[in-house]
Amino acid sequence: MLHMCGGLSPADKKIQEICDSVKHQAEKKSGKNYAHFKADSYATQTVAGTNYIIKVQVNGNEYVHLHVFEGLQCNGGHLELKSMQGSKTKQDPIVLF
């Protein structure tokens, strides 16, 4: 496991906006359509931009973990869904993957 410098935090409006921005990418990667896609908590790692590992509630007790990279503003600040993990629960720890 790589160290997550930002620690675990409850999701806020900015994190939900990031999730909303990559929702289509997540649906394409998973082959599923998510009617519910609510950010729960997250951790960050600063690199040449920011890695976000976000726990997202997608249906009742079902969660997914998203690894989203946000580039530096001087490089356009784009958001990219790097990877995701499905079949998670609220209790599953957030780790960089």
Contacts in CASP RR format, 6 or more apart in sequence:
PFRMAT RR
TARGET T0000
AUTHOR 0000-0000-0000
METHOD contacts of the structure
MODEL  1
MLHMCGGLSPADKKIQEICDSVKHQAEKKSGKNYAHFKADSYATQTVAGT
NYIIKVQVNGNEYVHLHVFEGLQCNGGHLELKSMQGSKTKQDPIVLF
1 95 0 8 1.000
1 96 0 8 1.000
2 45 0 8 1.000
2 95 0 8 1.000
2 96 0 8 1.000
3 45 0 8 1.000
4 43 0 8 1.000
4 44 0 8 1.000
4 45 0 8 1.000
4 53 0 8 1.000
4 94 0 8 1.000
4 95 0 8 1.000
4 96 0 8 1.000
5 44 0 8 1.000
5 45 0 8 1.000
5 46 0 8 1.000
6 43 0 8 1.000
6 44 0 8 1.000
6 45 0 8 1.000
7 43 0 8 1.000
7 44 0 8 1.000
8 41 0 8 1.000
8 42 0 8 1.000
8 43 0 8 1.000
8 94 0 8 1.000
9 41 0 8 1.000
9 42 0 8 1.000
9 43 0 8 1.000
10 40 0 8 1.000
10 41 0 8 1.000
11 19 0 8 1.000
11 38 0 8 1.000
11 39 0 8 1.000
11 40 0 8 1.000
11 41 0 8 1.000
11 42 0 8 1.000
11 54 0 8 1.000
11 55 0 8 1.000
15 39 0 8 1.000
15 42 0 8 1.000
15 52 0 8 1.000
15 54 0 8 1.000
16 38 0 8 1.000
16 39 0 8 1.000
18 39 0 8 1.000
18 52 0 8 1.000
18 54 0 8 1.000
18 68 0 8 1.000
18 70 0 8 1.000
18 79 0 8 1.000
19 37 0 8 1.000
19 38 0 8 1.000
19 39 0 8 1.000
19 54 0 8 1.000
19 56 0 8 1.000
19 66 0 8 1.000
20 37 0 8 1.000
21 79 0 8 1.000
22 66 0 8 1.000
22 68 0 8 1.000
22 79 0 8 1.000
22 80 0 8 1.000
22 81 0 8 1.000
23 34 0 8 1.000
23 37 0 8 1.000
25 80 0 8 1.000
25 81 0 8 1.000
26 34 0 8 1.000
26 37 0 8 1.000
26 56 0 8 1.000
26 64 0 8 1.000
26 66 0 8 1.000
26 81 0 8 1.000
26 84 0 8 1.000
27 33 0 8 1.000
27 34 0 8 1.000
29 81 0 8 1.000
29 83 0 8 1.000
29 84 0 8 1.000
30 64 0 8 1.000
30 84 0 8 1.000
30 86 0 8 1.000
32 58 0 8 1.000
34 58 0 8 1.000
34 59 0 8 1.000
35 59 0 8 1.000
36 57 0 8 1.000
36 58 0 8 1.000
36 59 0 8 1.000
36 60 0 8 1.000
37 56 0 8 1.000
37 57 0 8 1.000
37 58 0 8 1.000
38 56 0 8 1.000
38 57 0 8 1.000
39 54 0 8 1.000
39 55 0 8 1.000
39 56 0 8 1.000
40 54 0 8 1.000
40 55 0 8 1.000
40 56 0 8 1.000
40 57 0 8 1.000
40 63 0 8 1.000
40 90 0 8 1.000
41 54 0 8 1.000
41 55 0 8 1.000
41 94 0 8 1.000
42 52 0 8 1.000
42 53 0 8 1.000
42 54 0 8 1.000
42 55 0 8 1.000
42 94 0 8 1.000
43 52 0 8 1.000
43 53 0 8 1.000
43 94 0 8 1.000
43 96 0 8 1.000
44 50 0 8 1.000
44 51 0 8 1.000
44 52 0 8 1.000
44 53 0 8 1.000
45 51 0 8 1.000
45 53 0 8 1.000
45 96 0 8 1.000
48 71 0 8 1.000
48 72 0 8 1.000
49 69 0 8 1.000
49 70 0 8 1.000
49 71 0 8 1.000
49 72 0 8 1.000
49 77 0 8 1.000
50 69 0 8 1.000
50 70 0 8 1.000
50 71 0 8 1.000
51 67 0 8 1.000
51 68 0 8 1.000
51 69 0 8 1.000
51 82 0 8 1.000
51 96 0 8 1.000
52 66 0 8 1.000
52 67 0 8 1.000
52 68 0 8 1.000
52 69 0 8 1.000
52 70 0 8 1.000
53 65 0 8 1.000
53 66 0 8 1.000
53 67 0 8 1.000
53 94 0 8 1.000
53 95 0 8 1.000
53 96 0 8 1.000
53 97 0 8 1.000
54 65 0 8 1.000
54 66 0 8 1.000
54 68 0 8 1.000
54 94 0 8 1.000
55 63 0 8 1.000
55 64 0 8 1.000
55 65 0 8 1.000
55 88 0 8 1.000
55 90 0 8 1.000
55 92 0 8 1.000
55 94 0 8 1.000
56 63 0 8 1.000
56 64 0 8 1.000
56 65 0 8 1.000
56 66 0 8 1.000
57 63 0 8 1.000
57 90 0 8 1.000
58 64 0 8 1.000
61 89 0 8 1.000
61 90 0 8 1.000
62 87 0 8 1.000
62 88 0 8 1.000
62 89 0 8 1.000
63 86 0 8 1.000
63 88 0 8 1.000
63 89 0 8 1.000
63 90 0 8 1.000
63 92 0 8 1.000
64 84 0 8 1.000
64 85 0 8 1.000
64 86 0 8 1.000
64 88 0 8 1.000
65 84 0 8 1.000
65 85 0 8 1.000
65 86 0 8 1.000
65 88 0 8 1.000
65 92 0 8 1.000
65 94 0 8 1.000
65 97 0 8 1.000
66 81 0 8 1.000
66 83 0 8 1.000
66 84 0 8 1.000
67 81 0 8 1.000
67 82 0 8 1.000
67 83 0 8 1.000
67 84 0 8 1.000
67 96 0 8 1.000
67 97 0 8 1.000
68 79 0 8 1.000
68 80 0 8 1.000
68 81 0 8 1.000
68 82 0 8 1.000
69 79 0 8 1.000
69 80 0 8 1.000
69 82 0 8 1.000
70 77 0 8 1.000
70 78 0 8 1.000
70 79 0 8 1.000
71 77 0 8 1.000
71 78 0 8 1.000
71 79 0 8 1.000
71 80 0 8 1.000
83 97 0 8 1.000
85 97 0 8 1.000
END
